[in-house]
Amino acid sequence: MASLAAGRVSAGGIWISDWDRMNMDATTDVRPGASHAADSHDLIRVHGARENNLRDVSIAIPKRRLTAFTGVSGSGKSSLVFGTIAAESQRLINETYSTFVQGFMPTLARPDVDVLDGLTTAIIVDQERMGSNVRSTVGTATDANAMLRILFSRLGQPHIGPPSAFAFNLATVRASGAIRVERGTARAVKKTFTRLGGMCPRCEGIGSVTDIDLAQLYDDTKSLAQGALTVPGYTLGGWNYRLYSASGFVDPDKPIRDYTERERHDFLYHEPVRMKIAGINMTYEGLIPRITKSMLAKDTEAMQPHVRAFVERAVTFTICPECAGTRLSEAARSARIAGLGIADACAMQISDLAGWVRALDEPSVAPLLAALGGALDSFTEIGLGYLSLDRPSGTLSGGEAQRVKMVRQLGSSLTDVTYVFDEPTIGLHPHDIARMNDLLLRLRDKGNTVLVVEHKPETIAIADHVVDLGPGAGADGGQVVFEGTVDGLRGSGTLTGQHLDDRARLKPSVRAPSGKLEIRGARTHNLRDVDVDIPLGVLVVVTGVAGSGKSSLIDGSVSIRDDVVSVDQSPIRGSRRSNPATYTGLLDPIRKAFAKANGVQPGLFSANSEGACPTCNGAGVVYTDLAVMAGVAMTCEDCEGKRFDASVLMHRLGGRDIAEVLAMPVSEALEFFGAGEARIPAAHAILARLADVGLGYLALGQPLTTLSGGERQRLKLAARMADKGSVLVLDEPTSGLHLADVAQLLGLLDRLVDAGKSVIVIEHHQAVMAHADWIIDLGPGAGHDGGLVVFEGRPADLIAARSTLTGEHLAAYVGT
């Protein structure tokens, strides 16, 4: 196997990469001749990295170059780039702050690595959602909203006030009183303080008001002591229950329907008051304001499933009648520039807003207009021109959130920093990938180091340096199998090298539909009265440029129907205690089988319940808080990281204890629970689905926090495949998948269709398009330039017509 990694030599314990020795031309030289010693620090050196599944990885990464990290999903790319290099950079930066400031910052443990040298400041641009604050929008997450507020405070007519007067997250505050001034002769001076904010007083800047169904909060036929409260977290005996039952405001033994008017007010609407309850100083307030603060002020997408279900059941959200959903006060809405208010500007498509800003001719704010116009143009350059500044950030997909974060970096004057990207092409149509590549190269050309975890060959091709990890995933990965140029990768023989130039072929024949799903007059978001028939019993791919209306069409008209199972891109949420066995429900039949075989309770075989190791409480590690220093996590000495009490491990099933079962990879567990004494049909069915999506290497007890994005995507797919429904909707299932994994996914989709399912896939990947039986292409552009079906038919007809952007790119991909 051709590999630059194999060409390393060791000199006195210092690892020297081929990058130290290679003489290259001026465009790719990573060690330019320099007369100053400072110019010799042109490599990031990693030696002995062992984070997650990494196996003593040692590499040298050239600075001020674009390096692509490739490999199958779960091979260790994120562990090396994010978990080691970026994490250590952030930890070192945090240590430069004072001890007081560090106390307010997250504690970052040092990565498991021997040596990290040559690090620069790391700026991470990942796919994490942009927070759950209901007042967070695309405009507030960038500088665009702040600049727009300044613009309206300067030019808006009538003049309202300072920029804060247009801020929907600031309320107007007025106060007056006397202060004592001791200057010469002490005297009292009356002062008045006013802070002008732009928040709508009715909805408090949220844009919607709530109506709560009291019948969903409690059963009024019962008393508190009888468990009347039905709100999640307010169970009988808990702290929230005791807050009301022991407050003295209400009788805990009286049915709620028998409360007096005063008791009912104190129970539901009492203002916050500090008092001693059950011997503890607590703040008592009515049930309605308490629920409003703890649940309704959060983004529903960030809630736990059972809490989200409660909110959707108990609360009705309606547009605020006072501000009409703009979040702004009447005064803020009244100011206008060239006939446009700030609420109207924020509601415009960003590409249109950029044109409006450019048309303003006002020399007094020329620098501000130039900066605002540049920021808005960056959205368009990055493929987000179809968004609006008032779009809630919690509604953005992972790919959109990552690109919004990029907007803040494009105009930055910082140089010689390390930018770390996690698959920046996710959610991008092939037409948009070229623009993304240009942006990555611009960041590099400003003198920055750009590290990209990527699977798309179009982006891998622009890299100056490639690090390929593998050879497999999980325990079979964690090694550098190639290090060098893109051309060297092609001839390396690694899995990535073999598939780098793969091009899909059209199927010789397509399936005939068994029926159709009719959509008439779809107008969700930017859709323009779309009428389309989706064939059933076949593989349908819905495609189009980002923002063309694909998700609006499927989510708004298909996913809401009965008999439809939808697997979206929402992230899997879970702690270190969560694992594939708990997430898929696999652990339940296993625990029951262990309990039946040993004559004990099933709860004994849960590390989160009765069977937990008492020393580490079932975590497997013991955390030591070192106050001003980073905390340390050490493997529990009593259970040796197995998480269970020693007495639990004495119980066996098929010759294995519960810890040994959870340490099994899916492939081994599939065989173990398929026959013999440990045969469990329910567990075997779940394991078969995990193996079917390509997760046979995954350990049953591996923490969800250690899984890669591609592994999480497939884990969710495996869990939802068991749901009853004849139509399966998948939203970009290739996200996080290696080129080799895509072929396995296509095989799975074929098996689902052949088993009688109708599969609808929202996808940009050309290999999935080429494999489809039917394609629905939306466009022609994004935002208000999209929302139309521009093609529907067989892939071969789309390629032959080449009448859309998708058709042109698909034709180029299959080589016709």
N, C-alpha and C positions, 0 to 999 in steps of 0.2 A: 504493500500500500504506500503510494507516494504521500509523504507527509513531512511538512517542515518541522513538525513537533519532533520527529525522529532525528532531526539534524542538530538537536541541542547538544551542547557539551557542558560539562561541569568543571569549573575552575575554582578550586579552593572553596567549594560550597556555594559559589555564586553561579546561578543559572544564566547562561547566555543564549539568547535566541538567534536564529538565522537573521532576524531583523538587525542584529548588531553588526552582521558581517556582510550583508548583501550590498553590492554596489549597484544602485539603480539610477535611472535618469532623473532629471531635475523635478519632474512632475510627481514622482512617487518616492523620492528620497526621504527616508524617515530619520536619518542621522546626518543632517546637512553639515558640511564643514563649517566650523565656527571657531572664532578666535577667543571667545569668552567662555569660561567654565560654566556659566549659567546656561549656555545654549546646549550643553550636553544632556540635559534632563529631558529627553524627548521620548521616553518610554514609560508606560505604566506597567510595573512588574508585579505579577502575582505568583507566589510560590507556596505550594502546599495548601490549596483551598479544599476544604472538606465540608462545606455547608451543604446540608441535606444529602443528596446522593453523589456529590462531587467526590472524586477519589484522588486526593493529592494532586490537584490540577496546578500546573505551573506554566504560565504563558507570559509573553511580553507583547503589549499592545501599543502601537505607534500613536503618539499624540498628534493633534492637529490633522488627523485623517479620519475617514469614515470607515468604521469597522462593523461588519455584519456578523452576528452570532446566529448560527444555523444549527439544525439538528432536529430529530423527531420530537414530538411533544413529550415532555417529561425527561428529556436527556440531560437537563441541568443548565440550560441557557439562562433562565431567570435566576437560578441560584448563584451563578457566577457573576452576572452583570448587576442584578438588583440586590441580591442577598449578600454579596461579598464586596464588589467594587463600590457601588453607589452607597450601600449601607455604611461602610467604613468611612467614606468621605463625609457623609452627613454626621456621623458620630464625632469625628474629629472637629468638624465645624462647631457642633454644639458644645464641645468642651472648651471652646474659646470664650464662651459667655461666662458671666459671673455665676457663682454658686446659686445666688438668689434667682437669677433668670432661669438657670437650668432646672430649678424646682418646678417651673411651669411648663417645661418641655417634655415630650415623650422620652422615656429612658430607652436608649438603644444599646443593646449588648454588642460586644465586639464579635465580628464574624469568626467562624472557625477557620483560620488561615494562619500560616506561619509568618509570611512576610508580604506586606503590601507597600510598594514603593512608587514614588512618582505620581501620587494622586493629586488631582486638582479639584476645585469646587465642583460638585456634581449637582446638576439640575435635572430632576426626574420628571419626565413627561409620560405618565402611565395611563392605563385605561380605567383607573378607579373613578367611580361616580363622583360628581363634584359636590358632595355634601347633601345634607337633608334639610337645610334651612329653607323654609317655605318662601322666604323673601329673597332668596338667591336667584338671580337671573343671568342670562348670557351677558347682559350689559354690566351688572355689578361684579361678575367674575372676571371681567377685563377692565381696562381703563376707559372704555368707550362711554359708559354711563356717566362717569365722573366728568369727563371732558364735555359731554353734552349738557350736564347741569351748569357747568361754568359758562358755556356758550349762551344758554337761556338766561342766566343771571346777568349777563352783559348786554345782550341784544333784545331779549324778550320784552314785548309791549302788551299790556302795561308792565312796568317794572315791579317785580314782586319782592325781591330781596336777594340775599347772597345765595350761593349754590345749594346750601342746605335747605332752602325753601322749595327745592325741586326733588328732594330726597324722600322717597316713599318709606324708607326705614327709619326716619327721624320724625318724632312728634314735636309739635309746637309746645314749648314750655315757657310759662310766664311766672315770675315770682317777684315779690317786693317785700321790703322790710328795712329795719334800721341796723346799721353797723356802727361800731365805735371806732373812731379815728383818733389816734393819739399823735398829734403833730402840733407841738406847742401846747395849746390847751385842749384837753380831751373833750370831744363832743360827739353827739350822735348824728349820723347823716343818713337820710332816707335814700335807699337805692332801689332801682327797679331792674330786673334782669329778664331778658327775653331771648329765647333761642327759637328762631323761625324754622320749622320743619315742613316737609311736604306730605306727610303721612295722612291718608284718609282717616278721619276719626272714627268712622263707622266700622270699617273692616281692619283697621290698624295696619294698613299697608300690605295686606294679604291678597286683596282683590276679590275675596269671596267671604260670605257670611255663612254661619252654620245654624242648622235647626236640629236639635237633639231630641230623639224619641225616648222619652223617659221610661217607657215600658221595656226598653232594651237595657236600662241601667239597673233595674231592680224589679223584683216580684212584690207588688204592694200587698199581697195577701199574707206575706211572711214578715216576721220581725228580723232585725239584724242578727239576733242570736240564732235564728233559724236559717240563716244563709240567704237573706233576701237579695244581697248585692250580686249582680251577674257580670260585673265589669272585670276584665282580665287583671289579675294581680290583687283583687279585693276579696280573696277567698276567706272563709271563716277561720279565725285565729291568727291571720296575718297582720302585719303592721298597719296596712291601709284599713283593714276592718276595725282594728283596735282604735284607730284615730277617731272613728265615729261612735263606736259602741261605748268607749270609756271617756268620751268628751264631756258628758253631762248635759249636752244640749238636747239630746233625744233619749228616750227610753229604749234600750236595746231589746226589751222583751215585748214591746208593743208593735203590732203590725203597722207597716208604713201607711196604709190607707186610713188608719185611725189617728194619725198625727194631727195636732192642732195646726192652725195656720202659721203660728210662730215656729213650732217645731219643724214644719215643712220648709219654711224659709231658712232656718238655721241649718237644716240638713242639706239643702240644695244650693243655697245662694249666699251663705254667710261670708262676710268679708274676712280676709286673713287676720288672724289674731294669735299672738304668741302665748302659750299656756302650758301647764304641766299636765300631761296625759299619761296615765299608768306609771307615774313616777318619773317621766322623762319630759324634758322641755321640747315641745313640738309646736309647729304652726298649724292651727286648725283653720280650714276654710271649707266652704260648701262643696258638695260633690261636683257640681257643674263647672265652676272655675278651676277646680283641681284637675278634672279630666281635660278641660280645654288647654291648660298649660302643659300637662304631661303627655297628651296624645295628639290633640288637634293642631298644635303649633308645630308639629313635625311633618315631614314629607311622608305620605303614606307608603311610598315605595321603599323607604328605609325601615319600615316597621317589621317586627316579627310577624309571620303569617297569621297567627291567631289574633294578634292585636289589630292587624290590618282588616281581618274579617269582621271584627267587632265594630271598628270605625265605619266600615262600609255598610254595616247593618244598622247602626244606631244613629248615624249622622248624615244629614243631607246638606251638601254644599251647593250654594246658589251664588250667582254673580252679585257682588255688592250693588244694591240699588242706588247708592249715593255717588260712587265714583265710576260705576259701569265697568268694574273690573280693572281700571287703570291704576289702582292703588294710591292715587294722588288726591290731595285736597283740592277744593274748588279753586282756590287762589292759584295753585301750581298749574291747574288745567287751563286757566284763563290766559296766561301769557303766551304770545305767539311770535314767531319769526317767519316772515314771508308767508303768512297765513297758516302756519303749521305749529301745533302745540307740541310740548315735549312728549305727551302720551302718544300722539299721532306718530311722532318720529320714532319712538321706541317700538311701535307696532308695525312699522314699515319693514319690508324685506331689506336686509342689510345692503344688498347690492344697489337697491333703489335709494336708500338713505345716503350711501356714498355719493351718488350723483347729485342729490339735493345739497349736500354739504359743499361739493365742488362748485355748485352754481352760486353760492353765497359770496358776495363781493364786499367785504368789510375790512379795510386795512387795519383797523384798530385791534382786530383779533386774528390777523393773518397767521401768526405762528400756531395759534390754537386750531384754526381750521385745517392747517396743513397736517398737524399731528393727528387730529380726529379723522381726517380723510385717509391718512396713511393706515391708521388702525382698522378702519372699516374696509379698506382695500385688502388688508391682510386676510380678513375673513373670506373674501372672494377668492384670493389666491390659493387658499388652503381648502377650497371646496365647500365653504360654509356660508356662501352668499345668500342662500335661501332661508337662513334663520332670521329671527328678529331679536332685537335687544331685550324685549320683554319676555322672551321664552324662558320658562322656569328651568334652571340648570338641572334639577332632578329628573327632568323628562328627557335629557340627552342620552343617547346611547353611549357605550364605552368608547367607541371610535370618535364620536362627535365631541365627547368630553375631552379626549386627548388632544384633539385639534384645536379646541378652544383654548386649552392651556398653551398650545404652541403659539397662538396669536400674541401672547404676552412676551414671548421670547424673540419674535421676529424683528421687532424694533429695538431690541436691547443693544446697548453700547458695550456690553461685557464681551471680553475676548479671553481666550485661553482658559475656558471652562469646559467641563465635560457634560455634554447633553446625553441623556439616556432615554431612549425611546422603546416602547413595548409595542411592536407591530403597528407602526403608524399608518399602514395601508388598510387596516381593518375598516370595513364599511365603505370602502372607496370602490367606485366603478373603475374598470381599467383605464377609462378616459382621464380620470382624476389622479391616477397613480403617478403619471409623468410630472404633474405639477407638484405633488408631494416630494418626489425625488429632487426636483429643482430646489425646493425649500431646504431639504437636508443638506444639499451641496452648498447652498448659500451660508448656512450655519458653519459648515466646515471651512469654507473659504474666508470666513472672518477670523480664522485662527483658532477655532474651537475643535475639541475632540468630540466626535459624534459616535456613540455606541448604539447600535440598532439590533434588537432581537426581531428577526424577520423570517418569514417563510416564502414570501412572494419572490419568484425569480427576477421580476422586473426591478425590484429594489436591491436584491442581492447583487445584481449585475453592476450597479454603480459603486460598489464598495471598493475602497483602496486595499482593504485587508479583510480576510474572512477567517473566522474561528468556527470550526464545525465540531459539535459535541455528539457523543454517542458511545458505542455504536448503536445501542438500543435505548430503551426508556427505563426509568426507575433504577432498580439494582443493576440492570444491564447497561446503563449509561454512565454519565459522570466522568467521561474521559475526553480529552482533546484528540480527535481522530484525524484532524487536518488543520493546518494553520498556514495561510499563504494568500495568493492572489485568486481571483475568480477563475481565471484560466487553469490555474493549478488545481482548483477544486473539481473542475470538470473531468480532469484526468486522474483524480485521486482514487477512484474506486469506492469511496464512501457512499452511504445511502443517499445523502444529499447530492453528491456529485453525479450519481447514476440518474437521479430524477430531475436534475436542474434543467435539462433541455426537453423534458417530457412535453409532449403535445397530445391532447386528447383527440380521439377519432370519433366521428359521428357514428351512431349505431346504424347497422345496415337496415334495420326496420324498427318502427316504433309501435307501442301498444295501442290498441283501439280502446277508446273510452267506453265505460259501461253506463254512463249517464252524464249529467251536467249539474253544476251548482250555479244558479242564476244570480247575478248582481245587477240591479237596476237603479240608476240615478244616484250613484255614490257621490257624496259631496263632503266627506270628512276632510278637514284641513284644506289642502290645495287641490283636491280632486274636483273635476269639472263635469258633473253629471255623467259619470262613467257607467256605461252598460257593457258588461262582459260576461261570458259564460266560461266557467272553469270546469274542464273535463274531470270526471271522476273515474277512479280505477286505474289511473296512470300517474306518472311522475311529472308534475307541473313545476316549472321554475318561473318565478316572478322576478324580473330584473329591471334595470334602469339606473340612471345616474343617481348619486346620493341626493335625497330631497325631492325625487320625482313623484313620490306618492305610493311607493310599494307597501310600506308598513301601514299607511293610512287605508289602503284598499283592503288588505288582508285582515288587519286587526279590527278595522271598523265594520267590515261586512262579512267576514268568514269566521274569525276566532270566537265571536260572540254567539255563534249558533250552537245548538245542541249537537251532540255526537261529534264535536270537534275537540281534539287535544292539541293545545298550542304550547310549544317549547320556545320561549323567547330568550333574549340575551341578558335578562336580569341575573345579577351575580348570585352564586351560591353563598349563603351566609352561614357562618358557623365558627365556633371557637376551636381551640387546640384539642378540646375533648371530642369534637365531632370528627367522624371518619366515614369512609364509604359504607361500612356496615350499618352505622346509625342512620345515615342520610337516605339510603335506599330501603330501609326497613328490614334488611337482612338479619340484623341482630335479634329481632323479636323471635322468629322461629328457632334460631340457634339457642337462645336462652331457654326457651320452653323445652327444647329437646334435652338440653343439659339438666334442667330441673327434673324432668320426667325420669331420666336415666339414673339420677342420683337421689330422688325422693326429697328434694329441697325446693325452696321458692325460686322463681325465675329472677327476682330482684337481686339475688346473690351473685348473678353473673353480669352485673352492670357495674362498670368502674365509676359510674356517676351516682351510684346508689349504695345498697347494702354491702356489696362486695368490694368496695373501694379500699385501697391500702390506707390505713389510718394515718400514716406518716405524711404522705403527699396528697391525701384526699383524692386519690385516683388520677392525679395528673401525670404521674410517672416521673416528675421532676420536682425538686424542691427549690423554691425561689428565695434568694437571700438579698434583702434590701441593704445596700451599702451606703445609704443616705446620699452624700454628695457625689458618690461615684456610681457608675452604672451597676445595676443589679446583676446578680449571677444566678444562672439556672444550672443546677447539678442533678444528675440522675439520682433518683431516690435509692439510698443504700439498702433499705429494707426490702423493697419489691424489685429492685434492679431494673426499674423502668417498665415493669410489666403491668403496673397500675392496680393490680388486685392483691387482696390480702392473701397471705400464704395458705390459710385454711381453704380458700376458694379453689386454689390450684390443685388441691388434692382430689377434687371431683373431675372425672374424665368422661369423655364420650368418644368411642372409637379409638381409645388409647391416647387421646390428646386432651390437654386442659384448655380452658378458654383463652388463655394468653397465647398458647401455641396456635390456636385456630385463628386468632386475630392477626398473627404474624404471617399467616399463609398468603401467598399471592392468589389472585382470583383463579388462575389456571389450576393450581393445586387444590384449592378448596372445591372447585367444580367437580373434580374427580373424587375427593374425599366425601362430599355430601351426596354423591350420585349413586352409591352402592354400599352394601355392607351394613354394619351396625349403625353407622352415622348417616344413613340415607335420610335426607329431609327434602321431599319434593318441593316445598315452598321455597327453601333456601336455594335449591338447585336451579329453579326457574329464574330467580334474581341473578344468580351468578352467571347463568347462560347469557342473560342480556348484557351484563358487564363485559363478558368475553366477546360478545357480538359487536360491541362498539370499540373494540381494540384495547381494553383495559385489563387484559389477562395478567399483566405483570404487576398490577397494583396490589399492595398489601391491604387486607381488609381493615386493619386498624390504623392505617396511615392517617395522620391528622389532615383535615381538609385544608388547613392553613399552609401546608407544604405542597399542595397540588398546583400544577401549572394551569394557565388559562384554558388550554386545549383539553387537559384532563378534566377540568371542572365542567366544561361544555359537554363532553361525552358522558360524564357521570350523570348529569342532569337528563340527558337524552335517554340513558338506560333506565333511570327511575321513572320517566314519563311514558316509556314504551308500554308499560303494563296498564296504563289508564285505558278505560273502555271508550271507544270512539272509532268510527270508521274513517274519519279524516284526520290526518296528522299534519300540523303546520309547524315548520322549522324555520327559525329566523337566523340566517347565516350560520349554518352548522359547521362550516369549514373554518370558523374563527379559531386561531391558535393551532391549526392542524398543519403538519408537515406534508410535503408533496406526496410522500408515500402513504400517509394516513388518509389523504383524500380518496385514493383508490379504494381503500378499505371502506370508507364511508359510502362511496357509490355502490359497493356491493351490498351494504346494509340496506340502503334505500331500495335497491332492486328486490331484496328479499321481503321487505315490508310490502311493496306493491304486489309482488307475486302471492303474498299471503292474503290479499284482499283489501289492503289499505289504500286509500287515496292519499298521496303524499304531495303537499304543496310546500315548496322551498323558496324563501326569499334569499336570493344569492347573487353575488358578483363574480364568483369564481368561474372562469371560462370552462373548466373541466366539467363542472356540474351542469352548466348550460348545454354543453355538447352532449351530455348523457341524458338530457331530458326527453320526454315524449312530446311535450308541448311547452312553448315559451310564451309568456305574456310580458311584453316590454313596455314600460311606462316612460313618459318623457313629454316633449323632446328635451326639455331642460329641467331645472330644479325650481322649487318654490312655485311662484305664479307662472313660471315658464314651463312647468310640468303639469302633472295631473291629468294626462290623457293617455289612453292606450294607443301606442304608435305602431305596435305589431302584436299579432297573436297567430300562432301557428307552429309548425314543426321547425326544429333547429336548422334543417337543411334549407328550408324556404327563407329563413331569416338571413342565412349566409348568402344565398343566391341573390336576394334583393339588395342587401347592403344599404338599406334605406335609413337605418338608424345608427347611432354611435355604437350600440351594442353589436349590431350586425357587422360593422366594420372591424371591431376588435375581435369578435369571435371568428371571423373569416381569417384574420391574420394569425390567430392562435392555432387554428387547426391546419393552417398552411394551404388554404385554397385560394 
